[in-house]
């Protein structure tokens, strides 16, 4: 997934010398895009153990979460521009974190290894965008989305359920769109958060850097 983000970034740079006029914006009100976003928050929160117990009897058992795999955000968005400066639409975002449960004895030796463990976040939300700077080659904008996050996977919550539903918020503080006729590439800086309450947080400022490509028609 990291390679995907790098490829999209290079496409942005390649399109930066092209152009979309204000007339084109009004003629092409529909927009679709596909994008990649980082998992900085998940990488900081869920990672391999920093220490393993090695001073207990061999009969001692402890389960560690190891071999974390962070499958970055992949997202799709549709928007319709009602004015050159304002658009409404909807977005679907999916991400996943995987790991292995490893049981070790008191000497730190592996005793048992589980099958694949994981959790995922599926986010559905309406979105709005405010474009406040136009240039023949570049648009600058901000956006906001509020919707639902479905968090599930191989683990269960205190109620024995494998899926939690929470409120999700996504904001683009600053976005740059590089245009060539109906095609464009964009870089967005912001963050996505999903939480049930102050004690149950599934994402916090995840997806801070986004790269996307799309078309307007």
N, C-alpha and C positions, 0 to 999 in steps of 0.2 A: 504494500500500500504506500510506503514511503516513496518508492520509485514512481508511482502514479502521480503523487504530488509534485515531484520534480519535473516530470514530463509536462504537467499542466502549467507549471511556472514558466517553463521555456516557451510554451505556446503563447502565454501572455506577452512575453517579451517580443516574440516574433510578430505579434499583431499590433504592437504599440505604435507602429508607423502608419497605420491605416486610419480610416475615418468613418464616422457616422454623423450626418447633419441633423439639425433639429427637425427638418421636414421628414427625414427618414424615421425619426422617433415617432412622429404622429402617424405615419403610414404603416408602421410595424408595431402595433400595440401589444401583440402577444409575445411572450418570452418564455423559453424553456432553458434550463441549465442543469448540468451535472457537475458535482464538485467533490473535493477531498478536503478533509479537515483533520487537524492534529488531535492527539490524545495526551496532551501534556499533563492534565489533571490526573488521568487514570494511571499514567506512568509513575507519577509521584506517589499516588495512594496505594497502588497494588504492584508490589515488586517482590523479588526473591528475598528470603529472610537474611538479615544481616549477621545473625549468629545462630548456631545450632548447639543444643545441649550435648556435652561430651563427658560430663562428670557424674552421671547417674548410673545405677545398676543396669545391666543388659536387659532385665525384665521390664524396665521403664519404657513406655511408649509415648510418642508425641507426633502429631500430624502437622506437617509444614506445607504451606502453599509454595510451590516452586515452579520453575520453567514458565514464567508468565509470558504471554503472547498478546500484544496490543494491536488489534486490527482496527485501524484508524476509522474515522467517520467517512461514510460515503453517503451523499445526499443528492436529492433531486428537487427541483423547484419549478413551478409555473407561476408566472405573473402576467397581469394585464395592466397596461399603462393607460390610465384614464386622463392623464395630462403629462406633459413632458417631465414634470417634477414629482408626480405621484403615481404609484402602482400598488395594486392589491393582488394577492395570490395565495398559494399554499405550498408547504414544503414537507418532504418526508426524509428523515435522517435515520441511518442505522449505524451502529457501532458495536463492537464486541471485545471482551477481554477473556482470554483463556489461560488455564494453568493446570498443574497436576498436583494432586494431594499425595504427598510422600510421607509414609509412616517410618519413623526412625527410632531406634532404641536409645538407651541412655548413653551409649558410646558414640552416637551420631551415625551409626550404620543404617543403611536403608533396609527396611523389613518388608514393606509393601508399597506398591505404586498403583494409584487409581487410574481408571480410564479418564478420558478427557472431561475436564470441568470447565465451566464457562458461565458468564453472564452477558446479557445483551441489553441494549437500549434502543427501542424503536420510537421515534418521535414524529408525531403528526401535528402540524400547526398552520393556521393562517398567518400570512406575513404581509407587511406593508413596507414600502420603500419610498424614501424622500431623496430625490436627486436635486442638488443645489448648486452644481457647477457643470457647465457644458463647455466642451472644447471639441473641435473637429475630430480629434483623436481619442480624447479621454473624457469620461464622466466621473464625477465624484459624488458619493451618496452615503446615506445611512439607512438602516432598516431595523425593524422590530417584529418579532413573532412571539405569540403566546399560544400554547397548546397542551397536549398530553404526551407524557412519556410512559411507555410500557416496558418495565424492567423485569426480565425473567432469566431463566437459565437452569442450571442443575441444582442450585440451592433453594431452600424454602425459608420463608419468613417465620415470625413467631406464631402466626396463625396456621402454619402448615401449608401455605400457598406458595406456588412457584412464580407467580407474577404479581408485581406491584404496579399500581397506576398512580402517577404523580403529575403535578403541574410542571410544565417545561417552558423556559424562556430563552429566546435567542436574540442577541442584539449585534448588529454590525455598527461599530462606532465610526469606522471609516472604511469605505470601499472604493476601489478604482476599477473602472471598466474600460478596456482597450478595444476599440471597435474597428471592424472592417465590413462595411455594408451591413448585411444582416447577421454577420457572425461577430462574436466578441469573446474576450477572455477577461476574467476578473480576479482581483485579489481583495479579500475582505479581512478586516481585523476587528475582533470582537470577542464573543464568548457565548457558550450555551450552558444553562444551569437547569437541573431537574431535582426537585425535592418534594417530599411529603410534608415535612415539618422541619424545625431547626435541628432535630436529631437524626433524621433520615435523609441523607443527601446522596443522590445517584450520580450527579455531575455538578461541578462547580467551576465555571470558567473553562470548561472543556471547549475544544474546537475554536481556539483563539485565533488561529491562522487558517484561512480557507483559500483555496485556489479552484477556479471553475472555468468551464467553457460552455458556450451556449449559442442560441440563435434567436432572432426576432423575426416575426412574420405577421 
